Each structure stands twice: as C-alpha cells, then as structure tokens.
Amino acid sequence: MKFTHEQLAAFVAGAVEIEHLPGGHRLHRMPKIMRSVYEAADNQRIRMECPACIRIRFVSDTKAVRLSIRYGAEARQIYNGSILVDKKLKAMFGPAVRQEEWEGVIFGQARRKKHVFDVWLPHLVRADVVSIEVDDDCAHEAAPPLKFKWLVYGDSVTQGMTCTQPAVSNIARCALVLDAEAHNLAIGGATADSRLAETVPEIEWDIVSIAYGSNDWNQSLPVAGYVDNVRRLIEALQHKRPGKPVVLITPVTYAGSPPPNKLGLSLDDYRKALTEMGANRPGVFLMQGTKLVPDDEKWFVDKCHPNDAGMELYAKNLLPVLKEAISYKPR
C-alpha cells in the first residue's frame, strides 16, 4: 500500500508545502515568501531545494517499509536519509554514490508490531518522494503531534553540512530531544540578508533561532549592516509572533583562528557586535557560537563545518539555552 498525497501531507513534519508532481511528491521546507531570497543564485537555489529536517512520521504495525526517492541537484555528495523507530536511530538509507532514483526496504520485521516511524529525508540533495509503501493489510496513522514548532534560521552549519545523515545534524539532534518540529530555513552560504526581515513566513512557531555571521565575515560585509539586518529580523519576528522567544547564536567556531577578512576584521569583531546588539533585548537568549564547538580541528570536517561528533557536541551545548528559551514567559 502506497501512501497517498493526502496521507503524506498528514504525516509530514518540517515542510511548509507538498507539491504533487508527475510520479512523485516534492516537499518544500522554504515558504514561498522566502524563496525569492535564494532562487537567483544556482548554488543557493540547490541548497534551498534540499529537504533538510523534513520528516515523514507515522505509526504502523507493518512488517516492512519501502521507500523510493528521485534525486535532483546536490549541495554535497551525500545522499543518505535516516529512519528512527520508536525514537531510536535504526538505520541510514540511500545510495553511496549518485543515482537518479533509489528504492529500498528501509525497515523490516518478522512479526507484526506497532512502531512509531520517523523517516528523515536526505538533507544535502533534492530528494523527491516517489513513493513510501507499507503492507496492504497493516494499520497506519499519523504519529502523535510534536510538542512545539521551532523556526530555524542560519547558514551551512545549521543546514547540516557536512554530517553523514540528516538525523545526526545539530538541529535534528536538538529537535529529537525536545520533541520539536523544526522548520529549517538555513541555507549553506547564507548571510544575514536584509530581505529576511521582509519575508517572515506566515507559519506559526513557538521558538525561533538565528545563526548568521560566518559568511558575512568571509564575504567582508560591513559589521554594522550585518548587525542591523539581524536586529531587523528579530524585530520582524517578534512583531509577527509577540512573546515568542528568540535564540540568537553568534558566529560559530572556525578552527585555527583564521586571518582577518578584507576589511581587516576578525570573526570575533562580528561576534562582539552581535552580542552588544542582542544583550538585554527582551525575549532574546544569547548563545556564543564559540561555546558550541571547541577550537580543535578534531571536531570539524574542514575547520568550519562540524563532523558528526562536532554536531553532537554542538547540540549538547545548545540544548540548555533552547530549554531556557522554551520556558520564557514575557512580562
């Protein structure tokens, strides 16, 4: 039994739209109002089309779950998805090398037993769902609702580059611990674009996090403009959803103390300026990016993108601040 388009829509978390295509379903994480920010440049459009943090969640006593995926352009040559069973990571699925389409059994059991399935689509390549299939005679329904919605802004580290599978990224790890639906709006290479304040999505959220700055520094964008764009985004978000907390993350560790940019500024200059803007702002919870992952190359793939162990540590250090923000009660 293949899930219908309507069933997929009921089972999906982390997507804002499910587009019914010939022979498949395309799951969008980026709201339409925001797509114009990233669709002009090919590299950002490709990253926008990657379904980072999109999950298909259902309860069933099926003996097998079969998935078929059609791949599009990739941000990285990582084609794997993840399946969790009863909240535990069960397996990684997908091809080791590029394929136009992949199909396989991603779960199997000898006897019928009801489980909660949580299928995370690949996070660094466009991956349209051709079909997801369970036994014809099994029971199946949507999984219980997640506790709250988390709107996630950021760049490549927040999108999950370059961890080996989606469920071990920093955002995924936090979402799983918190039982949260993460709407991941992060784009590899993104800066704190001025248009973000003008394209706040209409979807509801309970908490939002913002993590920009590494690319603003790398592209030698003025500090004042960077901080002002983040401030305007915070104000737009708080206007749209009054009383909802904002976790503001300063630029994360770049291992080895990189040299100044073309403006003669260090990453610490951007961190300091953002900290000064965010400090003592009502409803804003500051997290220093340098406290998420230590300055040691063993935690990184390439000095700036954490490896799987670095992603785990990032999540561990971010969770206390997220939990504090979730409990925020505006005066």
N, C-alpha and C positions, 0 to 999 in steps of 0.2 A: 504494500500500500504506500503510494507516494503522497506526501503531504501536499495539499492544495495551496494555492497562493493565499487564500484566506487563513488557512491554518498556520502557514509560515508567518503571516502578519501577526497572528495571536501569540506565536511562540518566540518572536524575536525581541531581543533587548539590545540597546545601543545603536539602533538605526532610527532615522527620522523618516525614511521613506523606503518602500519596497516597490521597485519598478518591475512590472511584468513584461519580460522580453520574449521574443520567439525562442522557445526551447529553454527558458531559464528565468531566473529572478536576480535582479541586481539590487543589492542592499546598500543604501546611501547612509553614511554617517554624518555628512555635511549638510546642514539645512540649505535650502535653495537660496535664501537671502545672503548666505556667506560664500557661495560658490564663485561669484564674480571676483572675489579677492584673489583666488588661486587658479582660475581656469586659463588665464592668458599664457602663463609660462608652462611649457611642457613638463618640466621636472616637478613643479608643484601640483599640476593637474593630476599627474600619475600618482603622486603621494596622496592627494585628496581622494582618489578613487579606491585606495586600499581600505578594506573594511576593518580597520583597527578597532578592537574592543567590541565588535558586533558578535553576538552570541545567539544561538538557537536553543531555547530551553523548554524541555517538555518532560512529562512523567509518562512512563510506559512499562509494560511487562514484556515487551518484545524480546525475542531471542537474539535478534540481530538488528543493527542499524547500518544502512548502506548510504553512502554519500557520493554524489557526483558533482564535480566542480569544473567550470570552464575558466581558464586563466586569461587575464589581459596583461597589460604592461606592468612591469615590476619596478619597485623602488630599490629593492635589493633582491639578490637571487636566493631568496628564502621562501619556499612555497608551502611551508608546513602550517597546519592547524592543530588545535588541541581538543581533546574530549575529556571532560570531567564526568565522573559517575558518582552520584551521592556526595558531591562537593570535593571529591578527591581526583587529582590528575591521574587519568587512566592510561592515556596514550597520546602520541603525536601521530598525525596522519598527513599524507600527501607525498608527492614525488621528491626525490633528492635533486633532480635536475628538471629543467624547464620542460613542460608538456602543455599542449593546447588544452587538453582535458584530462582529468584524472577521476577514476572511480574506484571505490574500495569499501570493504566492510570495516567500519571503524569501531564496532563493538560486537561481541558475540558471547552468548552464554548457553549452556546446555539445557537448562530448565527455566521456565517462566518465573521471573521475579521482578517486582516493580522497582524501578530506579528513577532517580532524577538525573536526566541527561542535560549536559551543558556543553554545547558544541561551539567552539571559538573558531571563527573563520581566519584564514591567513591574514596577517596584519601588514605585510610589506609588498603585496601584489594584489592587483584587482582579481577578485575571485567571485564570479557569479555562481549562484547555486543552480545547477541544472536540476537536481532532484535530491531529496532526502527521503529515505524509504524505511518503513518498519514492516513487521509481519502483518499479513492481511487480517488475521483474526485476533490481533492484540488490542489491548486497551491503551488509549493515549489521550493526554490532555495537556493544557498549558501548565508549566511549573508554577509553584506559588509565587506571588509577586515579590520582587525585591524590596528592601526596606526603604530605600530612598534613591533619588536621582542626583548624579554628580556630573556637572558640566566641566569639561576639561580642555583648557586652552594651553598650547605650548608648541614646541618645535620637535626635532627628531627624537630627542631622548624621551619625550612624552609620548610620541607615536609608538616607540618601542624599538627603534633601531639600536643595535642590530642583534637583538636576542633571538634565540633559535626557534621559538614558537610563541604564539600570542599569549598564552595563559601564564607565562613566566615573566612578562614585562612588568615594569614597576607599577603602572596603572592597573593592570589586571590583578596583580597580587593584592593591591590595596582594595580593589573592588570586591574580590572574593572574601577577604577577611571581614569587610564591612557589610557584606550582603547588599552591595550597591549596584545600580545600573549606571555604567559610565558611558556618557556620550562624549567620545574622544574627538575633539576638534583640532588636534595637534597635526601639524604639517612639517615634515622634515625641511629644514632650511628657512623656516618662517621667522620673521621679525615681528616686533610689536607694531604691526601695521596700523596706520591712522584710521583705516576703514573698518577696523574691528568694532570700534565704538558705534559705528553707524549701521552695523549688520547683526546686532544682537538677536539671536533666534527667538521665535515665539514659543518654543517648547518650555515646559516647566522644569525647574530644578530646585533642589534643596540646598545644595552647596556647589560652589564653583572654585576651581583652582586656575591660577595663571602662572606660566613659567616661560618667559621670554628673556632674551638678553644676549645669549651666546652668539647668535647670528648678527644682532645689532652691533656688537663689539667687532666681530670678524669682518663685517662689511664696512666698518668705520663710520657708522651712522652717529650723528651727534647725540651725546648723552641727554641733553635737555629734551630733544624730540622724542627719544626713547621713553624717558620717564613720563613726559606729558601724554604720550599715546597710551601708556599703561594706566595712568590716572584717569583719562577719559573713558577707557574701557571699564574700569572699576565703577565709575560713576554711572555709566550707562547700564551696567548690570544691576547695580543697586537701585536704580530708578525703575528698571523693568520688574525686579523681584525684591521689593523692600524687605529688609530684615534678614535676608539670606546671607550667610557668611561667605567671605572670600578668603581663600588661602593664597597668599602671594609668595612665590618662590623666586629668590634671586638666582642669577646665573649659576649653574652647577659647576662642579669642579672640572677643570681642564688640567689633566695630569702634567706635571713638569714645569709649571709656571711659564706659560708661553710669553713671547716678547710682546711689547706694546703694538697696538694697531697703527694704521697710517696717521691717525690723529695724535699718536704718542700716548694713548690711554691704555690702561690695563683693564682686565675683566673686573678687578676689584673696584675700579672707578665706577663702573656701571652698577656693581653690587651696592656700593656706598650710596649712590644717588637714589637707587630704587628703595633702599632701606629708609632713607630720610623721608621720602615721599610717603611710604606706607606706614611708618611708625605712628602709633597713636591715632590711626584713622579708624573710626567706629566700624565694627564688623569685619575688619581686616586682620588676618592672622599671618604674621611674617614667618617664613621659613628660609633660613640661609642655605643656599644651594651647596655651599662648601661643607655643610654638616651632613649632607645626604650620602655622599661617597667620598672617602678619603683621597688625598693626593698621592696615589700609589698606582702605577700602571697595571698592577695585577688585577684591578677591578674593571679594566677597560679593554675594549677591542682595539681602539685607536687613539687613546689619550682623552677623547671627549665623549665617546659613546660607551656606556657601561656594558660589560658582558653579562651573562646570566647571573653570575654571583654578585656583580655590581648592581644589577637590577633588584635582586633580592634585598641587598643591603639598603638601597635607596628606599624601597617600600617599607622596610622595617623602621627606618628613621623618619619617614614621612607620616606614618600611621598615627603617632601620638598627636601631631598637630591637626590632622584630619578629624580625629576623635574629639579633640578640644573644640574645633570649629563646629562640629555637628551639634554639640551641646549648647551652642551660643544662643542666648535669649536677649534680643535687643531691649534696651531700656525704654 
